[in-house]
Amino acid sequence: MKSLICYLGLILLVPVLGFSQQGILKGIILDEKNAPVEDVNIQAGDVGTTTNENGFFILKIPANKEITVQFTHIAFQKISATFKLESGESMEFNPVMNASTEQISTVVITGRKRKDVQGIVTLEPETIRLIPGANPGVENILQTLPGVSSNNELSTQYSVRGGNFDENLVYVNGIQVYRPFLIRSGQQEGLSFVNTDMVHNVDFSAGGFQAKYGDKLSSVLDITYRQPTEFGITTDLSLLGGSLTAEGISKDSKFQAIAGVRYRDNSLLVDAKETETNYHPVFVDFQTYLTYSFSDKFQLSFLGNASLNKYDYEPLTRQTNFGTLENPMALLVFYEGQEKDQYQTLFGALKGTYQLNDQVTLELIASKYHTTEEEYFDILAQYRLGEVNTNIGDEDLGEVQFSEGIGGQLTHGRNDLDALIANLEHKGSYEKENNHFEWSLKYTKEDIRDRLVEWEVIDSAGFSINPPSSDAFNEQPYTPYEGPLEAYSNVRSRNNTTIDRLQAYLQYSRRTKIGTHDVWFNIGGRVHNWTVDGDNLEKNTQTVISPRAQFAIKPNWNKDMLFRLGTGLYYQPPFYRELRDSTGMVQPDVKAQKSLHVVLGNEYSFNMWERPFKLTTEAYYKHLTDVNPYTIENVRIRYRAKNNATAYAYGLDLRLNGEFVPGTESWFSFGYLKTEENIDNRGYISRPTDQRLKFAALFQDYVPVLPKMKMYLNLVYNTGLPGGSPSYADPYVYQTRLPDYKRADLGLSYVLVERNETFDKGWKKPFKYLSLGFEIFNLFDVQNSITNTWVRDVYSKRQYAIPNYLTPRVFNVRLSAKL
């Protein structure tokens, strides 16, 4: 707690370390005969410039807010256009001035088209904040995109195109962020790192990304927090918790600050599940982003985060009905004991930017992440497996009337982890005309201290069950067992591990033409060297080189088409969790998993019903070697740490988005995926993330006669994942799939005060936005399951898979306001 107070103090005492940032607008102004126009006056507020003899101009404008630029000349009609650029973004704008041309109507021009060329999906922050979900936020809306899957609404984890949760990069303002290590179930997670009330821009790439992004195998989520332009307070309250965000700017516009505090309570969702519990969670998070501009050239910023998650869980009873109408079964469980977990994470990053000249930008970033995690539990579960009374009218209808199996399970855990991750990175970029160079050099120090003590004993019908790996698997009660008793699982280890990493990248991109066709390409490479050392470990050093390339062409056709190709050799050097095998021991010689990745994409933009639409299609293939096999239990991943497998993944993603309802963006997604692995040359089987089919929709609407009544619908359908096998079972023996995942979340809200709507008097006057909403999670009350509990029938010795169901239908109310 002392370290938490110190970090909070640091966050509050660094307001002098912020900055305001700029974007660059440039281009060539031509007349109606395609001749350059000299001495055009270009004005944006207090800044301005003129075109040279070649009609060329370059102008710096404030980033992250709408800026109106006027182009005037004594011989031509005036042109006005409004731009909204991100920090450091460079945009080309080439207007044609004509003496008889009317002024261009005011329209906001952004860099979204540039992201389309690079294969990056840009999501609107307002949509992220409004779309309903049991765990709302960026990850909630990512699940509606093709190729992105999550079968647990309580989790912020997601898998992309056959990868697992550890294979996704997350950046906030160019700074990589990390997740806690020990969390094993979705209901323990609480809050996503990303505070949606602070978000300005969200970019997502599902594969084939550039060298400037790090060494992971699956995806990149790139978040930009906004810089305020005025004072404001935003709040969001519901039965699941609340958030409060404040922002402001100094009188001289040099200092900008935004800070938010969030509280989350999953009791509404957990209490609705089939297990009766005493549940006392506390998920609290504080974040701030501060900017200060010392001059037009030198700027500093600070990003800080402090979170405290406490999870107290005391299960009491559970009854799960399963089976068929002809043979209904039930599992009745009585619990004793409890689980107490605590996750405290602290993060701070300082970023300095120096604008050497109009072409060169230099950055220096220092960040530190510290997490202390405790996971303590002792839970005794005594169960009865039996037939259910189905006689209508009986007092004990639905109760277990005949027991086919009895037993118990005792689980114990005393897990502690302390991890400190420090980064120092230099970034730079050079841009001249249509040529753009980017480079980086980064050093990372990871210091992890870990104690893992877990064991599980299973007793069925009066005898202890040995683990599947045991050569002495007992056959009691039919055959006496005289060998030593073993715990079903028993993991004990203590590790002090350090990892030193040195990373660098260099990439070059260019816009040009091939004939009359617009072309963009990017080539680059990364190098990653890491050394694993620690107590009782043999020091090991490895190096990998990752070449990557992207190409896009926009043909000069009547139809608005864009074609993309992305390819590269992607590596994932092991993080600490990937170094630790199933016994808890660290294996320092684990290699980086390697993937040859090819992505082919097409974007077709068209008008339908006189409104804009876009159909995005991507086909992909991954060939993976040095694969580190793993198992997934809820959201906990356990690796074998052997690099003893090869794998592949291929699929097709489709997304149609546009204004199905005028003024609102909606989309429909479809994804097909097949991914398999070959472990120790035993043949190919489905990987744990083999999400074969995926359908999703995000739909926004409003009532025509009552336009302030909004409707938001979030639909997801995923076919079942492999994962129905007992813990530590041989995956070649168990290829059981879980049932399909089907979920619909509905949100209704009445907007009392619209954005940009003002009132001169009355109680609505202080509000810039105000809405009251009602949400229904799991609208159709579908029983989705995430794992199975396996129990044994004493008579037939069969093992029954009893599903562990997720949340049923839940109702929520929500109030959102901005002052």
Residue pairs with C-beta under 8 A, 6 or more apart in sequence:
3 344
3 346
3 370
3 372
4 306
4 308
4 344
4 346
7 304
7 306
7 346
7 348
8 286
8 306
10 304
10 348
11 286
11 288
11 302
11 304
11 306
11 348
12 288
14 290
14 302
14 304
14 350
15 255
15 257
15 290
15 292
16 255
16 292
16 300
17 290
17 292
17 300
17 301
17 302
17 350
18 255
18 256
18 257
18 289
18 290
18 291
18 292
18 293
18 300
18 301
18 302
19 291
19 292
19 293
19 294
19 299
19 300
19 301
19 353
20 62
20 63
20 227
20 253
20 254
20 256
20 291
20 292
20 293
20 299
21 62
21 63
21 64
21 87
21 88
21 227
21 291
21 299
21 353
22 60
22 61
22 62
22 63
22 87
22 88
22 355
23 60
23 61
23 62
23 63
23 83
23 85
23 86
23 87
23 88
23 89
23 90
23 91
24 58
24 59
24 60
24 61
24 85
24 89
24 90
24 91
24 358
25 44
25 58
25 59
25 60
25 61
25 69
25 83
25 85
25 91
25 93
26 56
26 57
26 58
26 59
26 90
26 91
26 92
26 93
27 56
27 57
27 92
27 93
27 94
27 95
28 36
28 51
28 54
28 55
28 56
28 57
28 94
29 36
29 37
29 40
29 51
29 55
29 57
29 71
29 94
29 95
29 96
29 97
30 36
30 37
30 55
30 94
30 96
30 97
31 37
31 76
31 96
31 97
31 98
32 96
32 97
32 98
32 99
32 101
36 51
36 53
36 54
36 55
36 56
37 51
37 55
37 73
37 76
37 97
38 51
38 52
38 53
38 54
38 55
39 50
39 51
39 73
40 50
40 51
40 55
40 57
40 71
40 72
40 73
40 76
40 97
41 48
41 50
41 71
41 72
41 73
42 48
42 49
42 50
42 51
42 57
42 59
42 69
42 70
42 71
43 69
43 70
43 72
44 59
44 61
44 67
44 68
44 69
44 70
45 67
47 59
47 60
47 61
48 59
49 57
49 58
49 59
50 57
51 57
58 358
59 69
60 296
61 67
61 69
61 83
61 85
63 85
63 86
63 87
63 88
63 89
63 227
64 84
64 85
64 86
64 87
64 200
64 224
64 226
64 227
64 229
65 84
65 227
65 229
66 82
66 83
66 84
66 108
67 82
67 83
67 84
67 85
68 80
68 81
68 82
68 106
69 80
69 81
69 82
69 83
70 78
70 79
70 80
71 78
71 79
71 80
71 81
71 95
71 97
72 78
72 79
73 97
75 99
76 97
76 98
76 99
76 101
77 97
77 98
77 99
77 100
77 101
77 102
77 103
78 103
79 95
79 97
79 103
79 104
80 103
80 104
80 106
81 93
81 95
81 104
81 106
81 107
81 109
82 106
82 107
82 108
82 109
83 91
83 93
83 108
83 109
83 110
84 108
84 109
84 110
85 91
85 110
85 111
86 111
86 200
86 201
86 224
87 224
87 227
88 353
88 361
88 429
89 111
89 114
90 431
90 436
91 109
91 111
91 114
92 511
93 109
95 104
112 122
115 121
115 122
115 203
116 562
116 603
117 520
117 552
117 554
117 562
117 564
118 205
118 210
118 520
118 522
118 550
118 552
119 205
119 208
119 209
119 550
119 552
119 564
119 566
119 599
119 601
119 618
120 203
120 204
120 205
120 209
120 222
121 145
121 203
121 204
121 205
121 206
122 201
122 202
122 203
122 204
123 138
123 141
123 202
123 203
123 204
124 202
124 665
125 196
125 199
125 200
125 201
125 202
127 141
127 665
127 698
127 700
128 137
128 138
128 140
128 141
128 196
128 199
128 202
129 136
129 196
129 197
129 236
129 816
130 700
130 710
130 712
130 747
130 749
131 140
131 141
131 144
131 698
131 712
131 714
131 747
132 712
132 714
132 745
132 746
132 747
132 775
132 776
132 777
133 140
133 141
133 153
133 714
133 745
133 777
134 153
134 154
134 240
134 269
134 745
134 777
134 778
134 807
134 810
135 153
135 154
135 155
135 156
135 186
135 189
135 192
136 196
137 156
137 192
137 194
137 196
138 192
138 194
138 196
138 199
138 202
138 221
138 223
139 150
139 156
139 157
139 158
139 192
139 194
140 714
141 698
142 148
142 158
142 204
142 221
143 149
143 150
143 158
143 696
143 716
144 667
144 669
144 696
144 697
144 698
144 714
144 715
144 716
145 204
145 206
145 655
145 669
145 696
146 206
146 618
146 653
146 654
146 655
146 669
146 670
146 671
146 694
146 696
147 160
147 161
147 206
147 207
147 618
147 620
147 651
147 653
147 671
147 673
147 694
148 158
148 159
148 160
148 206
148 219
149 158
149 159
149 160
149 671
149 689
149 691
149 694
149 718
150 157
150 158
150 159
151 691
151 718
151 721
151 738
151 741
151 784
151 786
152 186
152 634
152 635
152 786
152 806
153 186
153 743
153 777
153 778
153 806
153 807
154 185
154 186
154 187
154 189
154 266
154 269
154 806
154 807
155 186
155 189
155 634
155 635
156 189
156 191
156 192
157 165
157 186
157 189
157 635
158 165
158 168
159 165
159 167
159 218
159 689
159 691
160 167
160 168
160 206
160 207
160 218
160 219
161 206
161 207
161 218
161 219
161 620
161 622
161 649
161 651
161 653
161 673
161 675
162 218
162 622
162 649
162 651
162 673
162 675
162 687
162 689
162 690
162 691
163 217
163 218
163 219
163 649
163 689
164 218
164 630
164 632
164 637
164 688
164 689
165 635
165 637
166 575
166 577
166 578
166 637
167 216
167 217
167 218
167 219
167 572
168 216
168 218
168 219
168 220
168 221
169 176
169 213
169 214
169 216
169 219
169 220
169 221
170 176
170 177
170 193
170 194
170 221
170 223
171 177
171 213
171 220
171 221
171 222
171 223
172 193
172 194
172 223
172 224
172 225
172 303
173 223
173 224
173 225
173 289
173 301
173 303
173 349
173 351
174 351
174 363
174 365
174 427
175 303
175 349
175 351
175 365
175 367
176 214
176 367
176 423
177 193
177 305
177 347
177 369
178 347
178 369
178 371
178 421
179 193
180 309
180 343
180 345
180 371
180 373
181 371
181 373
181 417
181 419
181 576
181 577
182 341
182 343
182 373
182 375
182 415
182 417
183 189
183 343
183 635
183 636
184 375
184 633
184 634
184 635
184 636
185 634
185 635
185 636
186 634
186 635
186 786
187 266
187 269
187 270
187 281
187 311
188 309
188 311
188 341
188 343
189 309
189 635
190 264
190 266
190 281
190 283
190 309
190 311
191 262
191 264
191 283
191 285
191 307
191 309
193 305
194 223
195 225
195 243
195 245
195 260
195 262
195 285
195 287
197 234
197 236
197 243
197 245
197 260
198 225
198 226
198 245
198 258
198 260
198 287
198 289
199 223
199 224
199 225
199 226
200 224
200 225
200 226
200 227
201 223
201 224
201 226
202 221
202 222
202 223
202 224
203 220
203 221
203 222
203 223
203 224
204 219
204 220
204 221
204 222
205 213
205 219
205 220
205 222
206 218
206 219
206 618
206 653
207 218
207 219
207 566
207 597
207 599
207 620
207 622
208 548
208 550
208 566
208 567
208 568
208 597
208 598
208 599
208 620
209 219
209 220
209 548
209 566
210 507
210 522
210 524
210 548
210 550
211 505
211 506
211 507
211 524
211 525
211 526
211 546
211 547
211 548
211 568
212 438
212 440
212 505
212 507
212 524
213 220
213 222
214 503
214 526
215 503
215 526
215 528
215 544
215 546
215 570
215 571
215 572
215 573
215 592
216 570
216 572
217 570
217 571
217 572
217 593
217 595
217 597
217 622
217 624
225 258
225 289
225 303
226 247
226 258
227 256
227 258
227 289
227 291
228 247
228 248
228 249
228 256
228 257
228 258
229 249
230 248
230 249
231 247
231 248
231 249
232 246
232 247
232 248
232 768
232 818
232 819
233 244
233 245
233 246
233 247
233 818
233 819
234 243
234 244
234 245
234 246
234 247
234 816
234 817
234 818
234 819
235 242
235 243
235 244
235 245
235 815
235 816
235 817
235 818
236 242
236 243
236 814
236 815
236 816
236 817
237 814
237 815
237 816
238 775
238 812
238 813
238 814
238 815
239 268
239 812
239 813
240 264
240 265
240 266
240 268
240 269
240 812
241 262
241 263
241 264
241 265
241 283
242 262
242 263
243 260
243 261
243 262
243 263
244 260
244 261
245 258
245 259
245 260
245 261
246 258
246 259
246 260
247 256
247 257
247 258
247 259
248 256
248 257
248 258
249 255
249 256
249 257
250 256
254 292
254 293
254 294
255 290
255 291
255 292
255 293
256 290
256 291
256 292
257 288
257 289
257 290
257 291
258 288
258 289
258 290
259 286
259 287
259 288
259 289
260 286
260 287
260 288
261 284
261 285
261 286
262 283
262 284
262 285
262 286
263 283
263 284
263 285
264 281
264 283
264 284
264 285
265 281
265 282
265 283
266 279
266 281
266 283
267 279
267 281
268 810
268 812
269 777
269 807
269 810
270 277
270 279
270 281
270 807
271 277
271 279
272 807
272 808
272 809
272 810
273 805
273 806
273 807
273 808
274 318
274 319
274 320
274 805
275 315
275 316
275 317
275 318
275 333
276 315
276 316
276 317
276 318
277 313
277 314
277 315
277 316
278 312
278 313
278 314
278 316
278 338
279 312
279 313
279 314
280 310
280 312
280 313
281 309
281 310
281 311
281 312
282 308
282 309
282 310
283 307
283 308
283 309
283 310
284 307
284 308
284 309
285 305
285 306
285 307
285 308
286 305
286 306
286 307
287 303
287 304
287 305
287 306
288 302
288 303
288 304
289 301
289 302
289 303
289 304
290 301
290 302
291 299
291 300
291 301
292 299
292 300
292 301
293 299
294 300
296 355
297 354
297 355
297 356
298 352
298 353
298 354
298 355
299 352
299 353
299 354
299 355
300 350
300 351
300 352
300 353
301 350
301 351
301 352
301 353
302 348
302 349
302 350
302 351
303 347
303 348
303 349
303 351
303 367
304 347
304 348
304 349
305 345
305 346
305 347
305 348
306 345
306 346
306 347
307 343
307 344
307 345
307 346
308 342
308 343
308 344
309 341
309 342
309 343
309 344
310 341
310 342
311 339
311 340
311 341
311 342
311 343
312 338
312 339
312 340
312 341
313 338
313 339
313 340
313 341
314 335
314 337
314 338
314 339
315 335
315 379
315 381
316 334
316 335
317 332
317 333
317 334
317 335
318 331
318 332
318 333
318 335
319 330
319 331
319 332
319 333
320 330
320 331
320 789
320 802
320 803
320 804
320 805
321 328
321 329
321 330
321 388
321 398
322 328
322 329
322 330
322 331
322 800
322 802
322 803
323 329
323 388
327 387
328 387
328 388
328 390
329 385
329 386
329 387
329 388
329 404
329 800
330 385
330 386
330 387
330 388
330 398
330 399
330 400
331 383
331 384
331 385
331 789
331 791
331 800
331 802
332 383
332 384
332 385
332 386
332 400
333 381
333 382
333 383
333 384
334 381
334 382
334 383
335 379
335 380
335 381
335 382
336 379
336 380
336 382
337 377
337 378
337 379
337 380
338 377
338 378
338 379
339 375
339 376
339 377
339 379
340 374
340 376
340 377
341 373
341 374
341 375
341 376
341 377
342 373
342 374
343 371
343 372
343 373
343 374
344 371
344 372
344 373
345 369
345 370
345 371
346 369
346 370
346 371
347 367
347 368
347 369
347 370
348 367
348 368
349 365
349 366
349 367
349 368
350 365
350 366
350 367
351 363
351 364
351 365
351 366
352 363
352 364
352 365
353 361
353 362
353 363
354 361
354 362
354 363
355 361
356 362
359 430
359 431
359 432
360 428
360 429
360 430
361 428
361 429
362 426
362 427
362 428
363 425
363 426
363 427
363 428
364 424
364 425
364 426
364 427
365 423
365 424
365 425
365 426
365 427
366 423
366 424
366 425
367 422
367 423
368 420
368 421
368 422
368 423
369 419
369 420
369 421
369 422
370 419
370 420
370 421
371 417
371 418
371 419
372 417
372 418
373 415
373 416
373 417
373 418
374 415
374 416
375 413
375 414
375 415
375 416
376 413
376 414
376 415
377 411
377 412
377 413
378 410
378 411
378 412
378 413
379 410
379 411
380 408
380 409
380 410
381 408
381 409
381 410
381 411
382 406
382 407
382 408
383 405
383 406
383 407
383 408
383 409
383 791
384 400
384 403
384 405
384 406
385 403
385 404
385 405
385 406
385 407
385 791
385 793
385 800
386 400
386 401
386 402
386 403
386 404
386 405
387 400
387 401
387 402
387 404
388 398
388 399
388 400
388 401
389 396
389 397
389 398
389 399
389 400
389 401
390 397
391 397
404 793
404 794
404 795
405 460
405 461
405 791
405 792
405 793
405 794
405 795
405 800
406 460
406 461
406 794
407 458
407 459
407 460
407 461
407 791
407 792
408 458
408 459
409 456
409 457
409 458
409 459
410 456
410 457
410 459
411 454
411 455
411 456
412 453
412 454
412 455
412 456
413 453
413 454
414 451
414 453
415 451
415 452
415 453
415 454
416 450
416 451
417 448
417 449
417 450
417 451
418 448
418 449
418 450
419 446
419 447
419 448
419 449
419 576
420 445
420 446
420 447
420 448
421 444
421 445
421 446
421 447
422 444
422 445
423 442
423 443
423 444
424 442
424 443
425 440
425 441
425 442
425 443
426 440
426 441
426 442
427 438
427 439
427 440
428 438
428 439
428 440
429 436
429 437
429 438
429 439
430 436
430 437
430 438
431 437
434 510
434 511
434 512
435 508
435 509
435 510
436 508
436 509
436 510
437 506
437 507
437 508
438 505
438 506
438 507
438 508
438 509
438 524
439 504
439 505
439 506
439 507
440 503
440 504
440 505
441 502
441 503
441 504
442 501
442 502
442 503
442 504
443 500
443 501
443 502
443 503
444 499
444 500
444 501
444 502
444 503
445 498
445 499
445 500
445 501
446 497
446 498
446 499
446 500
446 501
446 575
446 576
447 497
447 498
448 495
448 496
448 497
448 498
448 499
448 576
449 495
449 496
449 497
450 493
450 494
450 495
450 496
450 497
450 576
450 580
451 493
451 494
451 495
452 491
452 492
452 493
452 494
452 495
452 580
452 584
453 491
453 492
454 489
454 490
454 491
454 492
455 487
455 489
455 490
455 491
455 492
456 487
456 488
456 489
456 490
456 727
457 464
457 487
457 488
458 464
458 465
458 488
459 465
460 791
460 792
460 794
461 476
461 477
461 792
461 794
462 476
462 477
463 474
463 476
463 477
463 481
464 474
464 485
464 486
465 474
465 488
465 792
466 472
466 473
466 474
466 485
466 486
466 488
467 486
467 487
467 488
467 489
467 728
468 726
468 728
468 729
468 730
469 728
470 486
472 481
472 483
472 484
472 486
474 481
474 483
475 481
475 797
477 794
478 797
488 727
488 728
489 727
489 728
491 582
491 583
491 584
492 584
493 580
493 583
493 584
493 585
495 534
495 535
495 580
495 584
495 585
495 586
496 534
496 535
497 532
497 533
497 534
497 535
497 537
497 576
497 579
497 586
498 532
498 533
498 534
499 530
499 531
499 532
499 533
499 576
500 530
500 531
500 533
501 528
501 529
501 530
501 573
502 528
502 529
502 530
503 526
503 527
503 528
503 529
504 526
504 527
505 524
505 525
505 526
505 527
506 524
506 525
507 522
507 523
507 524
507 525
507 548
508 522
508 523
508 524
509 520
509 521
509 522
509 523
510 520
510 521
511 518
511 519
511 520
512 519
512 520
513 519
514 553
515 556
516 556
517 553
517 554
517 555
517 556
518 553
518 554
518 556
519 551
519 552
519 553
519 554
520 551
520 552
520 553
521 549
521 550
521 551
521 552
522 548
522 549
522 550
522 551
523 547
523 548
523 549
524 547
524 548
524 549
525 545
525 546
525 547
525 548
526 545
526 546
526 548
527 543
527 544
527 545
527 546
528 543
528 544
528 546
528 571
528 573
528 592
529 541
529 542
529 543
530 541
530 542
530 543
530 573
531 539
531 540
531 541
532 539
532 540
532 541
532 579
532 586
532 588
533 539
533 540
533 588
534 586
534 588
537 586
537 588
538 588
538 589
539 588
540 588
540 589
542 573
542 591
542 592
544 571
544 573
544 592
544 594
546 568
546 569
546 570
546 571
547 568
547 569
548 566
548 567
548 568
548 569
548 570
549 566
549 567
549 568
550 564
550 565
550 566
550 567
551 564
551 565
551 566
552 562
552 563
552 564
552 565
553 562
553 563
554 561
554 562
554 563
555 561
555 563
559 604
559 606
560 604
560 605
560 606
561 602
561 603
561 604
561 605
562 602
562 603
562 604
562 605
563 601
563 602
564 599
564 600
564 601
564 602
564 603
565 598
565 599
565 600
565 601
566 597
566 598
566 599
566 601
567 596
567 597
567 598
567 599
568 596
568 597
569 594
569 595
569 596
569 597
570 594
570 595
570 596
570 597
571 592
571 593
571 594
571 595
572 578
572 592
572 593
572 594
572 595
573 592
574 590
574 591
574 592
574 593
574 628
574 641
576 586
577 637
577 639
578 590
578 628
578 639
578 641
579 586
579 587
579 588
579 590
579 641
580 586
580 587
580 639
580 641
581 587
581 639
581 640
581 641
581 642
582 638
582 639
582 640
582 641
582 728
586 641
587 641
587 642
590 628
590 641
590 642
590 643
591 626
591 643
592 626
593 624
593 625
593 626
593 627
593 628
593 643
594 624
594 625
594 626
595 622
595 623
595 624
595 625
596 622
596 623
596 624
597 620
597 621
597 622
598 620
598 621
598 622
599 618
599 619
599 620
600 618
600 619
600 620
601 616
601 617
601 618
601 619
602 616
602 617
602 618
603 614
603 615
603 616
603 617
604 614
604 615
604 617
605 612
605 613
605 614
606 612
606 613
606 614
606 615
607 613
608 658
611 658
611 659
611 662
612 658
612 659
613 656
613 657
613 658
613 659
614 656
614 657
614 658
615 654
615 655
615 656
616 653
616 654
616 655
616 656
616 657
617 652
617 653
617 654
618 652
618 653
619 650
619 651
619 652
619 653
620 649
620 650
620 651
620 652
620 653
621 648
621 649
621 650
622 647
622 648
622 649
622 650
622 675
623 648
624 646
624 647
624 648
624 649
624 677
625 646
626 643
627 643
627 644
627 645
627 646
627 647
627 677
628 639
628 640
628 641
628 642
628 643
628 645
629 639
629 640
629 642
629 644
629 645
629 677
629 679
629 731
630 637
630 638
630 639
630 640
630 688
631 637
631 638
631 688
631 727
631 728
631 731
632 688
632 689
632 723
633 727
633 787
634 786
634 787
644 679
644 680
645 677
645 678
645 679
645 680
646 677
646 678
647 675
647 676
647 677
647 678
647 687
648 675
648 676
649 673
649 674
649 675
649 687
650 673
650 674
650 675
651 671
651 672
651 673
651 674
652 671
652 672
653 669
653 670
653 671
653 672
654 669
654 670
654 671
655 667
655 668
655 669
655 670
656 667
656 668
657 665
657 666
657 667
657 668
658 665
658 666
658 667
659 665
659 666
660 666
660 699
661 700
661 701
661 702
664 700
664 701
664 702
665 700
666 697
666 698
666 699
666 700
667 697
667 698
668 695
668 696
668 697
669 694
669 695
669 696
669 697
670 694
670 695
671 691
671 693
671 694
671 695
672 692
672 693
672 694
673 690
673 691
673 692
673 693
673 694
674 690
674 692
675 686
675 687
675 689
675 690
676 684
676 685
676 686
676 687
676 690
677 684
677 685
677 687
678 684
678 685
679 685
679 731
679 732
682 732
683 732
685 731
685 732
685 735
686 722
686 735
687 722
688 721
688 722
688 723
689 721
690 721
690 722
691 718
691 719
691 721
692 719
693 717
693 718
693 719
694 716
694 717
694 718
694 719
695 715
695 716
695 717
696 715
696 716
696 717
697 713
697 714
697 715
698 712
698 713
698 714
698 715
699 711
699 712
699 713
699 715
700 710
700 711
700 712
700 713
701 710
701 711
701 713
702 708
702 709
702 710
702 711
703 709
703 711
708 750
708 751
708 752
708 754
709 748
709 749
709 750
709 751
710 747
710 748
710 749
710 750
710 751
710 771
711 746
711 747
711 748
712 746
712 747
712 748
712 749
713 744
713 745
713 746
713 747
714 744
714 745
714 746
714 747
715 743
715 744
716 741
716 742
716 743
716 744
717 740
717 741
717 742
717 743
718 740
718 741
719 737
719 740
719 741
720 737
720 738
720 739
720 740
720 741
721 737
721 738
722 731
722 735
722 736
722 737
722 738
723 736
723 737
723 738
723 787
724 734
724 736
724 737
724 738
724 787
724 788
724 801
725 731
725 733
725 734
725 735
725 736
725 788
726 734
726 788
726 790
726 799
736 788
736 801
738 785
738 786
738 787
738 788
738 803
739 784
739 785
739 803
741 784
742 780
742 782
742 784
743 778
743 782
743 784
744 778
744 779
744 780
745 775
745 776
745 777
745 778
745 779
746 775
746 776
746 779
747 773
747 774
747 775
747 776
747 814
748 773
748 774
748 775
749 771
749 772
749 773
749 774
749 814
749 816
750 771
750 772
750 773
751 769
751 770
751 771
752 764
752 767
752 770
752 771
752 772
753 759
753 764
753 767
753 768
753 769
753 770
753 771
754 769
755 768
755 769
755 818
758 765
759 765
759 767
764 770
766 819
767 817
767 818
767 819
768 818
768 819
769 816
769 817
769 818
770 816
770 817
770 818
771 815
771 816
771 817
772 813
772 814
772 815
773 813
773 814
773 815
773 816
774 811
774 812
774 813
774 814
775 811
775 812
775 813
775 814
776 809
776 810
776 811
776 812
777 807
777 809
777 810
777 811
777 812
778 784
778 807
778 808
778 809
778 810
779 809
780 809
781 808
781 809
783 803
783 805
783 806
783 808
784 805
784 806
785 803
785 804
785 805
785 806
786 804
786 806
787 803
787 804
788 801
788 802
788 803
788 804
789 801
789 802
789 803
789 804
790 799
790 800
790 801
790 802
791 799
791 800
791 802
792 798
792 799
792 800
793 799
793 800
